[in-house]
Amino acid sequence: MKIILMQDFKSLGFEGDIVDVAKGYARNYLIPKGVAIEASDANLKAREMRKGKITIKHMKDKEEAERVAEKISQITVTIMRKAGEENKLYGSVTSRDIAQELEREGVVVDKRKIIINEAIRTLGEPEVAIKLHPDVISTIRVVVEKEEEEA
């Protein structure tokens, strides 16, 4: 079944794209949630009329993502954690932890946009990617230090 996406959807595409999906997926999930509409002749004509607005919106989103990426690239996030022998952490540093630290620095980033390839379970200074826009990926340096234990 052909549908027109009404908003960006990670696994399918971007707003305004025409994609082919299973009928059940479209009728039971995408259309009721407002993510997509059926690709009828009338809807295709309306899409053509909105195409310019969608392009402008994508350009503005990309410009905003580039500004945020510039800010992020200058920030170093420090996270304190308890660690045991051989500098191994009790637990791990998550995207939520990084998002909270970025928020303290004045930059709000959705934790789902923070890409941690391998779990951060040791002390050190790993680099973490943040996908702010499909065309804009920034990296941030995360410093994981040992939390001093109280005597």
N, C-alpha and C positions, 0 to 999 in steps of 0.2 A: 504494500500500500504506500503510495506516495503522500508525503506530508510536507508542510512548510513549517519550519521552526520559528516560533514567536519569540524565543530568547535563546541565548547561548546554552548549549547542553554539552557537557564535557565529552561524552562518548559518541555523540552524533554529529555535532557541528555548531555553526554559529547562527545567530538570528538572521532569518531571511533565506537560509539554505533550504533546498529541496532535497529530501532524503527518502530512501525506500526502506521501510521497516515492516515487520510482521503486523498483520491486521489487529491481532489481539493486543499487542504492545501499544499500538496507536490508540485503539478504541478504549482500552481499559486503563491506560496509564497516562500517555502523553497528552491526549486531547482533554480528558477531564481535569488534569492538573494545569492546563493552560500553557503547556510547553509548546504545543503544536496545533495546527489546524489541518484539515484535509485539503489536499492540493486540487481543489475544483477549479473550473475555469474562472469563476468570479474571484476566488481567493488568489489565483495566480495574477489576475489583473491588478488587484489591490496591492499585491506584493511588488509589482513593477512600479506602482505609484509611490510606494514607501521606500524603494531601494536607495534613493538619494539620501534620505534621512538616516537610514541604517548605516550607510557608508560614512556619513559625517559623525555619527555616534561612535563608530569603531575608531575613527581617527582621533577623536577626543579622548576615548578610553586609552588608546595607545600613548598619547602625549602625557596623560596623567600618570600612567604606569612608568613612563620614562623618568618623570620628575621624582616619583617615589623611589625608583631604582637608584637614582643619583644620591638621594638621601641615605638609602640603605647601604650603599657601597662604602660610605664614610663612617658607618657605625660598627663598633665591635661590641658584641654582647658577652657579658661575663655572667656565668652561672655557677653558683656555689653548690657543691654536692658532697655528701659523705662518701668517703672512699675507703676501701680496705687495702689488703696487700696487693702489691704490684699495680697500684693506682687504678684498680677496678672499682667502678661505682656500684653502690647498692641501688640497683634499678638502672634507669637510663634517662638521658635527656630527650624530651619529646618535642614535637613541633609546637605543642601548646606552651611549653616552657619558653621557647624562643619567641613565640608571638607575644607572650606576656612581657618579656624583657624589652621587646621592640616597642610595645605600647608605653612602657615607662620612659622610653627615649623619645616618645612623641610621634611614632609611626605606627599606624594601625594596619595590620596585615592579617588576613584570614589564615588560620592555622592550616587549612587544607591546601594553601598555596605554597607552604614550606615543604620542600622535598628533601627528606633525609634518606639517602641511598642505603646507608648501613647504620644500624642503631649505634648511638653514641653511648658507650658503656665504660669508657676510660677517660682519665684526665687528659687534657691536651687542647689543641686549637684546630678543630676541624673546620672546613669551609662547607657551608650549607647553601643550596640553591633555593631561590624563591621565584616562583613563576607568577609574575604579576599580570601578565597578558600573554596570549599565545606567541607573540613576537618579542616579548621582553622578559628576559630572565636575569635576575641579579644574584650575586653571591654575597654572603655575609660571613664574617669570621666569628666563630663562637669559641670563647675561652671557657673551658671547664676547669675550675679550680677546686682544691680540696677545702671543704668546710672545716674550720678549726673546731675540735671537740672540746667541750667544756669539762674542766676537771672536777 
